[in-house]
Amino acid sequence: MQSMQYELLDKINYPQDIRSLSIPQLNKLASEICHFITYSVSKSGGHLASNLGALELTIAMHYVFDFTKDKLVWDVGHQCYTHKILTGRKDKFEKLRQKDGISGFPSPAESEYDQFSVGHAGTSIPTALGLALACQQQKNNDKIVAFVGDASIVNGANFEALNNLGLVKRQMLVVLNDNSMAIDVSQGAIARFLSKVRLSHKYEDLRNTTNRILDHFPVVGKKVEGALESFKQTLRMAITPSRLFESLNIPYFGPVDGHDIASLIQLFTAMSHLNRPAVLHVYTKKGKGFTPADDNPTKFHSTGPFKINGEIEIPSSCGKSFTSIFSDVIVKLAKDDERVIAITAAMPDGTGLMKFRRQFESRYYDVGIAESVAVDIAAGQAKMGLKPFVCIYSTFLQRSYDQIFQEVSLQNLPVIFCIDRAGLVGADGPTHHGLMDIGFLRMMPNMILLAPANGIELEAALKFANNSKNPVAIRYPKEDVQDDILPDVFSKPYELGKSLTLKSGSGNIVILAYGSIVFEALKAAEVLKADNIDVTVINARFAKPLDDNILSMLNADNSIITVEDHYTACGFGAAVLEAAAKAGTNTKNIRILGVPDDYINVDSREHQIKAVGIDAETIIKTVKDLQK
């Protein structure tokens, strides 16, 4: 990445470097950081709009608090770029979200300034609550700050933590960053309430509120309770979110301008002396400072490389993704079957539901960042005879484990789980890999587990699921489909528990692949054929129930290699081993290729597949080892 010259930013390496700057200089620094982030993300891809919106807030927090001892806890974490720039990682932005570079999320492995690796929403207030209670127990004076967005404050864990803030008898600040956006527009009654409040405030109102807060705020040593009561009196007749927080006995301040560094510094300084938890509500603009992101924050929430004029570069593959195939197929299903319902959790674009939302608005539900609620809503709908499709990334579906067990599996309700971003996901890294869904779903009675290999099979799998009387989970990765390889073979309709033989070999080695990774097996088979090693390649299609033919192969004199884009623990290969053990079959000639027992760092998906050993080269080596 070409080196850029900045008057102030070039001299800033750690938070102490900004504390000697004047307010005009801090504003200039903010402008330089805005340019730096925009330029960096234009080269590497990443989360742009959310980071630009939180820029001034982050500068002000680091100006007031000393996060070498004080504790800053992020919610979601994808808005931490300014934080990373100010905490010694500016020079590493050339490799943002790349191998041997820095993560796009907070990472304690990178810096003492990061408390938790954070990639899921709804965690900042409860973990900050734990930190505050620990400080209370240890009688230390570290300041605790939780940074949470308006879209994730309504997540169950955050709300439960707010309900328990009364346990804290010391300082703890919750900064509510309100931009009326998650990835798409925030959903739910509280989001609408906050949005209504936002629209009712002009810029001058925010400035007046700031002044009013500071006028009533206790100076150090003055009794806090009296000052807080005085401040409440000034807001008693106002229609503000204070009613929500005050009903939980949490002092609320705001709303204030989240881009006014001078006022934010004053507010953070004053509130750092509070001896009880409090909420500071700030208004920000997602994408502020870069016009294309400001105009279209959803498009620039998470982006690939782009030109600075805002034009997103077209990916080199130019192929159709699993997500886009899903998008087309669910619309077709909905046209033919009025029972079809689509549910997502703040991810309509990422899960491919935008088309469905436009055409079937009354049959589309976005519950916001509340995956467990999404599953329970689906259970209720399925109970009444509808066909709900729950569309959630694999990593986020983990948050609804108990609801899948209790309300769906136990009741044997025909809910269809469309699990996008299954397997390795590349640049988003450990918080976002979908490597556990086979394991936690396979153990549930009544569940049917499918993994289509390409777009042809995804359409067939969705049709199969729509006709099922049991819950069905369909997993597929973040990659393009390969529909030009053996299309006639892949076109065979799905039958419960039936695999698909893609290549019949004359030898006794069988490669059994689950999902799109089957194409690595086919590549391996071609190379092996040239070496006079003729293997059989089977597309398993189902992880549960397993095909009886697979079980019969275990009883024959075969060597079997299973391949999957999932952890080896509890995955597809484990299911094959369990079946072999149950049948009393010798398992010494079974090899399992999958993701090892480790967290996989940021890299391209292609490189990750090779690094964990589920690529064609590793399959070839495994076959040859079995022949020795």
C-alpha positions as CSV (number, residue, x, y, z in Angstrom):
1,M,0.0,0.0,0.0
2,Q,1.4,3.4,-1.0
3,S,2.7,5.4,2.0
4,M,0.6,8.5,2.7
5,Q,1.8,11.7,4.4
6,Y,-0.1,13.2,7.3
7,E,0.8,16.2,9.4
8,L,-0.5,14.9,12.7
9,L,-1.3,11.2,12.3
10,D,2.4,10.5,11.4
11,K,3.4,11.6,14.9
12,I,0.7,9.7,16.7
13,N,1.5,6.1,17.8
14,Y,-0.2,5.7,21.2
15,P,-3.0,7.5,23.1
16,Q,-0.6,9.6,25.2
17,D,0.5,11.3,21.9
18,I,-3.0,12.9,21.5
19,R,-3.3,14.3,24.9
20,S,-1.1,17.3,24.2
21,L,-3.2,18.3,21.1
22,S,-5.6,21.2,21.1
23,I,-9.2,20.7,20.1
24,P,-8.6,22.1,16.6
25,Q,-5.7,19.7,16.2
26,L,-7.9,16.8,17.4
27,N,-10.4,17.7,14.8
28,K,-7.7,17.8,12.1
29,L,-6.4,14.4,13.4
30,A,-10.0,13.0,13.0
31,S,-10.0,14.2,9.4
32,E,-6.7,12.5,8.8
33,I,-7.7,9.3,10.4
34,C,-10.9,9.3,8.3
35,H,-8.8,9.6,5.1
36,F,-6.4,6.9,6.4
37,I,-9.2,4.4,7.2
38,T,-10.9,5.0,3.9
39,Y,-7.7,4.6,1.9
40,S,-6.7,1.5,3.8
41,V,-10.1,-0.2,3.4
42,S,-10.2,0.7,-0.3
43,K,-7.1,-1.5,-0.7
44,S,-7.8,-4.3,1.7
45,G,-11.6,-4.4,2.1
46,G,-13.2,-4.2,5.6
47,H,-15.8,-2.5,7.7
48,L,-15.8,1.1,6.6
49,A,-19.1,2.9,7.4
50,S,-19.2,1.8,11.1
51,N,-15.6,2.8,11.7
52,L,-16.1,6.3,10.2
53,G,-19.1,6.8,12.4
54,A,-17.3,6.0,15.6
55,L,-14.1,8.0,14.9
56,E,-14.5,11.1,17.0
57,L,-16.0,9.1,19.9
58,T,-12.9,6.8,19.9
59,I,-10.5,9.8,19.9
60,A,-12.4,11.4,22.9
61,M,-12.4,8.1,24.9
62,H,-8.7,7.7,24.4
63,Y,-8.1,11.3,25.3
64,V,-9.8,11.0,28.7
65,F,-9.3,7.4,29.8
66,D,-6.0,5.5,30.1
67,F,-6.8,2.1,28.6
68,T,-3.5,0.6,29.7
69,K,-5.2,0.2,33.1
70,D,-8.8,1.3,32.4
71,K,-10.9,-1.2,30.4
72,L,-12.7,-0.5,27.1
73,V,-15.0,-3.3,25.9
74,W,-16.3,-3.2,22.3
75,D,-19.7,-4.6,21.1
76,V,-19.4,-6.5,17.8
77,G,-15.9,-5.0,17.4
78,H,-15.9,-4.1,13.8
79,Q,-15.9,-0.4,14.7
80,C,-12.4,-0.5,16.3
81,Y,-10.2,0.7,13.5
82,T,-9.5,4.2,15.0
83,H,-8.8,2.4,18.3
84,K,-6.2,0.2,16.6
85,I,-4.6,3.2,14.9
86,L,-4.2,5.0,18.2
87,T,-2.9,2.0,20.0
88,G,0.3,1.1,18.1
89,R,-1.1,-0.7,15.1
90,K,-1.2,2.1,12.5
91,D,1.7,0.7,10.5
92,K,0.0,-2.7,10.3
93,F,-3.0,-1.5,8.4
94,E,-1.2,-2.4,5.1
95,K,-2.2,-6.0,6.0
96,L,-5.6,-5.4,7.6
97,R,-7.6,-8.6,7.6
98,Q,-4.7,-10.5,5.9
99,K,-2.4,-13.3,6.9
100,D,0.3,-12.1,9.4
101,G,-1.5,-8.8,9.5
102,I,-4.1,-7.4,12.0
103,S,-7.6,-8.6,12.6
104,G,-10.6,-6.4,11.7
105,F,-11.8,-7.0,15.2
106,P,-10.4,-6.4,18.7
107,S,-7.7,-9.0,19.6
108,P,-6.0,-9.4,23.0
109,A,-3.2,-11.3,21.1
110,E,-2.4,-8.0,19.3
111,S,-2.5,-5.5,22.1
112,E,-3.0,-4.9,25.8
113,Y,-5.6,-2.3,24.8
114,D,-8.0,-5.1,23.6
115,Q,-9.9,-6.9,26.4
116,F,-11.7,-9.5,24.4
117,S,-11.8,-10.9,20.8
118,V,-15.2,-9.6,19.8
119,G,-17.1,-10.5,16.6
120,H,-20.7,-11.1,17.9
121,A,-23.1,-8.4,19.1
122,G,-24.6,-8.2,22.6
123,T,-21.5,-9.0,24.6
124,S,-20.1,-5.6,25.7
125,I,-22.4,-4.7,28.7
126,P,-22.3,-8.2,30.3
127,T,-18.5,-8.6,30.0
128,A,-18.0,-5.0,31.2
129,L,-20.3,-5.8,34.1
130,G,-18.0,-8.7,34.9
131,L,-14.9,-6.4,34.8
132,A,-16.6,-3.8,37.0
133,L,-17.7,-6.4,39.6
134,A,-14.1,-7.8,39.6
135,C,-12.7,-4.3,40.2
136,Q,-15.3,-3.8,42.9
137,Q,-14.2,-7.1,44.5
138,Q,-10.6,-6.2,44.2
139,K,-11.1,-2.6,45.4
140,N,-9.3,-1.0,42.5
141,N,-10.2,2.2,40.6
142,D,-9.9,1.1,37.0
143,K,-12.5,2.8,34.9
144,I,-14.8,0.6,32.8
145,V,-16.3,1.6,29.5
146,A,-18.7,-0.5,27.4
147,F,-19.2,0.7,23.8
148,V,-22.5,-0.5,22.4
149,G,-24.6,0.3,19.3
150,D,-28.3,1.0,19.3
151,A,-28.8,-2.2,17.2
152,S,-27.1,-4.5,19.7
153,I,-28.2,-2.9,23.0
154,V,-31.5,-4.8,22.6
155,N,-29.7,-8.1,22.2
156,G,-30.8,-10.4,25.0
157,A,-27.4,-10.6,26.8
158,N,-27.0,-6.8,26.8
159,F,-30.5,-6.4,28.2
160,E,-30.0,-9.0,30.9
161,A,-26.8,-7.2,31.9
162,L,-28.6,-3.8,32.1
163,N,-31.1,-5.5,34.4
164,N,-28.2,-6.5,36.6
165,L,-26.3,-3.2,36.7
166,G,-27.6,-2.6,40.2
167,L,-24.9,-5.1,41.3
168,V,-22.3,-2.5,40.5
169,K,-21.6,0.1,43.2
170,R,-18.9,1.9,41.4
171,Q,-18.1,3.6,38.1
172,M,-19.1,1.9,34.8
173,L,-20.0,3.8,31.7
174,V,-22.1,2.5,28.9
175,V,-21.7,4.5,25.7
176,L,-24.7,4.0,23.5
177,N,-23.6,4.8,19.9
178,D,-26.9,5.5,18.1
179,N,-26.8,5.7,14.3
180,S,-30.2,4.0,13.7
181,M,-28.3,1.3,11.8
182,A,-27.1,-2.2,12.3
183,I,-25.9,-3.5,8.9
184,D,-29.3,-2.6,7.6
185,V,-31.8,-0.3,9.4
186,S,-32.2,-1.4,13.0
187,Q,-35.3,-3.4,13.8
188,G,-37.8,-3.6,16.7
189,A,-39.8,-1.3,18.9
190,I,-36.8,0.0,20.9
191,A,-35.0,0.8,17.6
192,R,-38.1,2.7,16.3
193,F,-38.4,4.5,19.6
194,L,-34.7,5.6,19.5
195,S,-35.2,6.6,15.8
196,K,-38.2,8.7,16.7
197,V,-36.2,10.5,19.4
198,R,-33.4,11.0,16.9
199,L,-35.7,12.6,14.3
200,S,-37.1,15.0,17.0
201,H,-33.7,16.5,17.8
202,K,-32.0,19.2,15.9
203,Y,-28.3,19.9,16.2
204,E,-28.8,22.8,18.6
205,D,-30.9,20.4,20.8
206,L,-27.8,18.2,21.2
207,R,-25.6,21.1,22.1
208,N,-28.1,22.3,24.6
209,T,-28.4,18.9,26.1
210,T,-24.6,18.7,26.5
211,N,-24.5,22.0,28.2
212,R,-27.4,21.0,30.5
213,I,-25.6,17.8,31.5
214,L,-22.4,19.6,32.3
215,D,-24.2,22.3,34.2
216,H,-25.9,19.8,36.5
217,F,-23.0,17.4,36.7
218,P,-21.3,17.0,40.1
219,V,-17.8,18.3,40.5
220,V,-15.4,15.9,42.1
221,G,-16.3,15.6,45.8
222,K,-19.8,16.8,45.5
223,K,-22.6,14.3,46.4
224,V,-23.5,12.5,43.2
225,E,-27.1,11.5,44.1
226,G,-28.3,15.1,44.5
227,A,-26.8,16.2,41.3
228,L,-28.3,13.3,39.4
229,E,-31.8,14.0,40.8
230,S,-31.4,17.6,39.8
231,F,-30.6,16.6,36.3
232,K,-33.5,14.2,36.1
233,Q,-35.9,17.0,37.1
234,T,-34.8,18.9,33.9
235,L,-35.7,15.9,31.8
236,R,-38.8,14.7,33.6
237,M,-41.3,16.1,31.0
238,A,-39.1,15.3,28.0
239,I,-39.9,12.3,25.7
240,T,-36.4,10.7,25.8
241,P,-35.0,7.3,26.2
242,S,-34.3,8.2,29.8
243,R,-37.6,6.6,30.7
244,L,-36.3,3.2,29.5
245,F,-33.0,3.4,31.5
246,E,-34.3,5.2,34.5
247,S,-37.0,2.5,34.9
248,L,-34.0,0.1,35.4
249,N,-32.5,2.6,37.9
250,I,-29.7,3.5,35.5
251,P,-28.8,7.2,35.2
252,Y,-29.2,8.3,31.6
253,F,-27.5,11.3,29.9
254,G,-28.2,12.5,26.3
255,P,-28.7,12.4,23.5
256,V,-25.5,14.3,22.5
257,D,-23.5,14.9,19.4
258,G,-21.1,11.9,18.8
259,H,-18.9,13.9,16.4
260,D,-18.2,16.9,18.7
261,I,-14.8,16.0,20.2
262,A,-14.6,19.0,22.5
263,S,-18.0,18.2,24.2
264,L,-17.3,14.5,24.3
265,I,-14.0,15.1,26.2
266,Q,-15.9,17.2,28.7
267,L,-18.6,14.6,29.1
268,F,-16.3,11.7,29.4
269,T,-14.2,13.6,32.0
270,A,-17.2,14.5,34.1
271,M,-18.7,11.0,33.9
272,S,-15.4,9.3,34.8
273,H,-16.0,10.5,38.3
274,L,-19.4,8.9,38.7
275,N,-19.6,6.3,41.4
276,R,-22.3,4.2,39.8
277,P,-23.1,2.9,36.3
278,A,-24.5,5.3,33.8
279,V,-25.5,5.5,30.1
280,L,-24.3,8.2,27.7
281,H,-26.4,8.3,24.6
282,V,-24.6,9.7,21.5
283,Y,-25.8,10.3,18.0
284,T,-23.5,9.5,15.2
285,K,-23.7,9.2,11.4
286,K,-22.5,5.9,10.0
287,G,-20.1,6.6,7.1
288,K,-19.4,10.2,8.1
289,G,-16.5,11.8,6.2
290,F,-16.7,9.7,3.0
291,T,-19.7,10.7,0.9
292,P,-20.4,7.3,-0.7
293,A,-20.4,5.5,2.7
294,D,-22.4,8.4,4.2
295,D,-25.0,8.1,1.4
296,N,-25.1,4.2,1.5
297,P,-23.9,2.9,4.8
298,T,-25.3,-0.6,4.2
299,K,-23.3,-1.0,1.0
300,F,-20.1,0.2,2.8
301,H,-20.7,-1.7,6.1
302,S,-18.4,-4.5,5.0
303,T,-16.8,-4.1,1.6
304,G,-14.2,-5.5,-0.6
305,P,-11.6,-3.2,-2.2
306,F,-13.0,-0.2,-4.0
307,K,-12.0,2.9,-5.8
308,I,-12.0,6.1,-3.7
309,N,-14.8,7.5,-5.9
310,G,-16.9,4.8,-4.2
311,E,-17.2,2.3,-7.0
312,I,-16.9,-1.2,-5.6
313,E,-14.5,-3.4,-7.6
314,I,-16.0,-6.5,-9.2
315,P,-14.6,-9.7,-7.7
316,S,-12.2,-11.4,-10.2
317,S,-14.3,-14.6,-10.1
318,C,-17.5,-12.9,-11.4
319,G,-19.4,-16.2,-10.5
320,K,-22.6,-16.8,-8.7
321,S,-22.4,-17.4,-5.0
322,F,-24.3,-19.8,-2.9
323,T,-26.0,-16.8,-1.3
324,S,-27.3,-15.4,-4.7
325,I,-28.5,-18.9,-5.7
326,F,-30.4,-19.1,-2.4
327,S,-31.8,-15.7,-3.0
328,D,-33.4,-16.8,-6.3
329,V,-34.6,-20.2,-5.1
330,I,-36.4,-19.0,-2.0
331,V,-38.3,-16.5,-4.1
332,K,-39.4,-19.3,-6.4
333,L,-40.5,-21.5,-3.5
334,A,-42.5,-18.6,-2.0
335,K,-44.3,-18.0,-5.3
336,D,-45.4,-21.7,-5.4
337,D,-46.1,-22.1,-1.7
338,E,-47.7,-19.4,0.3
339,R,-46.7,-21.1,3.6
340,V,-43.0,-20.1,3.0
341,I,-41.8,-17.5,5.5
342,A,-38.3,-15.9,5.7
343,I,-36.7,-14.9,9.0
344,T,-33.3,-13.2,9.6
345,A,-31.5,-11.5,12.4
346,A,-30.3,-8.1,11.1
347,M,-28.7,-9.7,8.0
348,P,-31.2,-9.4,5.0
349,D,-28.4,-8.5,2.5
350,G,-25.8,-11.0,3.7
351,T,-28.2,-13.9,3.8
352,G,-29.7,-13.1,0.4
353,L,-33.2,-12.0,1.5
354,M,-33.4,-8.6,-0.1
355,K,-35.3,-10.0,-3.2
356,F,-37.7,-11.9,-0.9
357,R,-38.3,-8.8,1.2
358,R,-39.2,-6.7,-1.8
359,Q,-41.6,-9.3,-3.3
360,F,-43.1,-10.8,-0.1
361,E,-42.9,-8.1,2.5
362,S,-45.7,-9.5,4.7
363,R,-43.9,-12.9,4.8
364,Y,-40.5,-11.5,5.8
365,Y,-39.3,-10.9,9.3
366,D,-36.1,-9.2,10.5
367,V,-35.9,-9.5,14.3
368,G,-32.7,-7.5,14.7
369,I,-29.7,-8.9,16.5
370,A,-31.7,-11.6,18.3
371,E,-31.0,-15.0,16.8
372,S,-32.6,-16.9,19.6
373,V,-35.9,-15.0,19.1
374,A,-35.7,-15.7,15.4
375,V,-35.6,-19.5,16.1
376,D,-38.5,-19.3,18.6
377,I,-40.6,-17.3,16.2
378,A,-40.0,-19.9,13.5
379,A,-41.0,-22.6,15.9
380,G,-44.3,-20.9,16.6
381,Q,-45.0,-20.4,12.9
382,A,-44.1,-24.0,12.1
383,K,-46.5,-25.1,14.8
384,M,-49.3,-23.3,13.0
385,G,-48.5,-25.0,9.6
386,L,-46.2,-22.5,8.0
387,K,-42.8,-23.2,6.5
388,P,-40.3,-20.8,8.1
389,F,-36.8,-20.5,6.6
390,V,-34.4,-19.2,9.3
391,C,-31.5,-17.5,7.4
392,I,-28.5,-16.9,9.7
393,Y,-24.7,-17.2,9.4
394,S,-23.3,-20.3,11.0
395,T,-21.3,-18.3,13.5
396,F,-24.4,-16.5,14.7
397,L,-26.6,-19.5,14.7
398,Q,-24.5,-20.7,17.7
399,R,-26.3,-18.1,19.8
400,S,-29.6,-19.9,19.4
401,Y,-28.4,-23.4,20.4
402,D,-30.9,-23.9,23.2
403,Q,-33.9,-22.6,21.2
404,I,-33.0,-25.0,18.4
405,F,-32.9,-27.9,20.9
406,Q,-35.9,-27.0,23.0
407,E,-38.4,-25.4,20.7
408,V,-37.6,-27.0,17.3
409,S,-35.8,-30.4,17.7
410,L,-37.7,-31.5,20.8
411,Q,-41.0,-30.6,19.2
412,N,-39.9,-32.0,15.8
413,L,-41.1,-28.9,14.0
414,P,-40.3,-28.5,10.3
415,V,-38.2,-25.3,10.6
416,I,-35.6,-24.9,7.8
417,F,-32.2,-23.5,8.8
418,C,-30.4,-21.9,5.9
419,I,-26.8,-21.7,7.3
420,D,-24.8,-19.2,5.2
421,R,-21.0,-18.7,5.8
422,A,-20.6,-22.3,6.9
423,G,-17.0,-23.4,7.1
424,L,-13.9,-21.1,6.7
425,V,-14.8,-17.5,5.9
426,G,-11.4,-15.9,5.1
427,A,-10.7,-12.3,6.2
428,D,-13.2,-12.1,9.1
429,G,-11.3,-14.8,10.9
430,P,-11.9,-16.7,14.1
431,T,-15.0,-14.9,15.4
432,H,-16.8,-15.6,12.1
433,H,-15.7,-19.1,10.9
434,G,-18.7,-21.5,10.7
435,L,-17.0,-24.6,12.0
436,M,-19.3,-25.9,14.7
437,D,-22.8,-26.2,13.1
438,I,-22.6,-29.9,12.1
439,G,-21.4,-30.8,15.7
440,F,-24.1,-28.9,17.7
441,L,-26.9,-29.8,15.3
442,R,-26.0,-33.5,14.6
443,M,-26.5,-34.5,18.2
444,M,-30.1,-33.3,18.2
445,P,-32.8,-35.9,17.6
446,N,-35.1,-35.3,14.6
447,M,-32.6,-33.0,12.8
448,I,-31.7,-33.6,9.2
449,L,-28.4,-32.2,8.1
450,L,-27.6,-31.4,4.4
451,A,-24.6,-29.8,2.7
452,P,-25.1,-29.1,-1.1
453,A,-22.0,-29.1,-3.1
454,N,-23.0,-26.5,-5.6
455,G,-25.9,-24.3,-6.8
456,I,-27.7,-27.1,-8.5
457,E,-27.7,-29.1,-5.3
458,L,-28.7,-26.0,-3.2
459,E,-31.9,-25.6,-5.2
460,A,-32.6,-29.3,-4.8
461,A,-31.8,-29.2,-1.1
462,L,-34.2,-26.3,-0.5
463,K,-37.0,-28.1,-2.3
464,F,-36.4,-31.2,-0.3
465,A,-36.4,-29.2,3.0
466,N,-39.6,-27.4,2.1
467,N,-41.3,-30.8,1.8
468,S,-39.8,-32.2,5.0
469,K,-41.9,-32.9,8.1
470,N,-38.7,-32.7,10.2
471,P,-36.4,-29.8,11.0
472,V,-33.7,-29.4,8.3
473,A,-30.4,-27.6,8.4
474,I,-28.7,-26.7,5.1
475,R,-25.1,-25.4,5.3
476,Y,-23.2,-23.7,2.5
477,P,-20.0,-21.6,2.4
478,K,-19.1,-18.0,1.4
479,E,-17.9,-18.8,-2.1
480,D,-19.0,-19.1,-5.7
481,V,-20.8,-22.3,-6.9
482,Q,-19.2,-24.7,-9.4
483,D,-22.2,-25.7,-11.5
484,D,-20.3,-26.5,-14.7
485,I,-18.7,-29.7,-13.3
486,L,-20.8,-32.9,-13.8
487,P,-24.1,-30.9,-13.9
488,D,-26.1,-34.0,-15.0
489,V,-24.8,-36.0,-12.0
490,F,-25.5,-33.2,-9.5
491,S,-29.0,-32.7,-10.9
492,K,-30.3,-35.9,-9.2
493,P,-33.0,-34.9,-6.7
494,Y,-32.4,-35.2,-2.9
495,E,-33.6,-38.4,-1.2
496,L,-33.5,-38.7,2.5
497,G,-30.1,-40.2,3.6
498,K,-28.9,-40.9,0.1
499,S,-25.4,-39.9,-1.1
500,L,-24.3,-39.3,-4.7
501,T,-21.4,-41.2,-6.4
502,L,-19.5,-38.8,-8.5
503,K,-16.7,-41.1,-9.7
504,S,-16.5,-44.9,-9.4
505,G,-13.0,-46.1,-9.0
506,S,-11.5,-49.6,-9.5
507,G,-9.5,-49.4,-6.3
508,N,-10.5,-49.9,-2.7
509,I,-10.0,-46.2,-1.7
510,V,-13.1,-44.1,-1.2
511,I,-13.1,-40.3,-0.7
512,L,-16.2,-39.3,1.1
513,A,-16.7,-35.5,1.0
514,Y,-19.4,-33.4,2.6
515,G,-20.4,-30.1,0.9
516,S,-18.6,-27.9,-1.6
517,I,-15.2,-29.3,-0.5
518,V,-16.1,-32.3,-2.8
519,F,-14.5,-30.4,-5.6
520,E,-11.1,-30.7,-3.9
521,A,-11.8,-34.4,-3.8
522,L,-12.5,-34.5,-7.5
523,K,-9.3,-32.5,-8.3
524,A,-7.4,-35.0,-6.2
525,A,-9.0,-37.9,-8.1
526,E,-7.9,-36.5,-11.4
527,V,-4.2,-36.2,-10.3
528,L,-4.3,-39.7,-8.7
529,K,-5.7,-41.2,-11.9
530,A,-2.7,-39.9,-13.8
531,D,-0.6,-41.8,-11.2
532,N,-2.6,-45.0,-11.9
533,I,-4.5,-44.7,-8.6
534,D,-8.2,-45.0,-9.3
535,V,-10.3,-43.8,-6.3
536,T,-14.1,-43.5,-5.8
537,V,-15.4,-40.1,-4.9
538,I,-18.8,-39.8,-3.1
539,N,-20.7,-36.6,-2.4
540,A,-22.3,-37.5,1.0
541,R,-25.0,-34.9,0.8
542,F,-26.2,-35.9,4.3
543,A,-24.4,-35.8,7.6
544,K,-27.6,-37.0,9.3
545,P,-28.9,-39.5,8.5
546,L,-25.9,-41.2,6.9
547,D,-26.4,-43.2,3.7
548,D,-26.7,-47.0,4.3
549,N,-24.4,-47.5,1.3
550,I,-21.7,-45.6,3.2
551,L,-22.1,-47.9,6.1
552,S,-21.8,-50.9,3.8
553,M,-18.6,-49.6,2.5
554,L,-17.2,-49.6,6.0
555,N,-17.9,-53.3,6.2
556,A,-16.1,-54.0,2.9
557,D,-12.3,-54.0,2.4
558,N,-12.1,-50.3,1.8
559,S,-10.0,-47.4,3.0
560,I,-12.1,-44.4,3.5
561,I,-11.1,-40.7,3.7
562,T,-13.7,-38.2,4.9
563,V,-13.3,-34.5,3.9
564,E,-15.2,-31.6,5.4
565,D,-15.1,-27.8,5.9
566,H,-15.8,-28.1,9.7
567,Y,-13.9,-29.1,12.8
568,T,-13.0,-32.7,13.0
569,A,-14.5,-32.9,16.5
570,C,-18.2,-33.9,16.2
571,G,-18.3,-33.3,12.5
572,F,-19.2,-35.4,9.4
573,G,-16.1,-37.6,9.7
574,A,-16.8,-38.2,13.4
575,A,-20.3,-39.4,12.4
576,V,-18.7,-41.9,10.0
577,L,-16.4,-43.1,12.7
578,E,-19.3,-43.5,15.2
579,A,-21.2,-45.5,12.6
580,A,-18.2,-47.7,12.0
581,A,-17.7,-48.3,15.7
582,K,-21.4,-49.1,16.2
583,A,-21.3,-51.6,13.4
584,G,-18.2,-53.2,14.8
585,T,-16.1,-52.3,11.8
586,N,-12.4,-52.0,11.9
587,T,-11.7,-48.2,11.8
588,K,-7.9,-48.4,11.2
589,N,-8.4,-47.6,7.5
590,I,-10.5,-44.5,8.1
591,R,-8.9,-41.1,7.8
592,I,-10.6,-37.8,8.7
593,L,-9.7,-34.6,7.1
594,G,-11.2,-31.5,8.6
595,V,-10.3,-28.4,10.5
596,P,-8.0,-29.1,13.5
597,D,-8.7,-28.3,17.1
598,D,-7.6,-24.7,16.9
599,Y,-8.8,-21.2,16.0
600,I,-7.9,-20.4,12.4
601,N,-6.4,-17.0,11.8
602,V,-7.2,-14.4,9.1
603,D,-6.3,-15.3,5.5
604,S,-8.0,-15.9,2.2
605,R,-10.5,-18.8,2.3
606,E,-8.4,-20.6,-0.4
607,H,-5.2,-20.4,1.8
608,Q,-7.1,-21.4,4.9
609,I,-8.4,-24.6,3.1
610,K,-4.8,-25.5,2.2
611,A,-3.5,-24.6,5.7
612,V,-5.9,-26.8,7.5
613,G,-5.4,-29.7,5.1
614,I,-8.7,-30.2,3.3
615,D,-7.3,-29.3,-0.1
616,A,-6.6,-31.6,-3.1
617,E,-2.9,-31.8,-2.3
618,T,-3.5,-33.1,1.2
619,I,-6.1,-35.6,0.0
620,I,-3.6,-36.9,-2.6
621,K,-1.0,-37.3,0.2
622,T,-3.5,-39.1,2.4
623,V,-4.5,-41.6,-0.4
624,K,-0.8,-42.4,-1.0
625,D,-0.1,-42.9,2.7
626,L,-3.0,-45.4,2.9
627,Q,-1.4,-47.4,0.1
628,K,1.9,-47.8,1.9
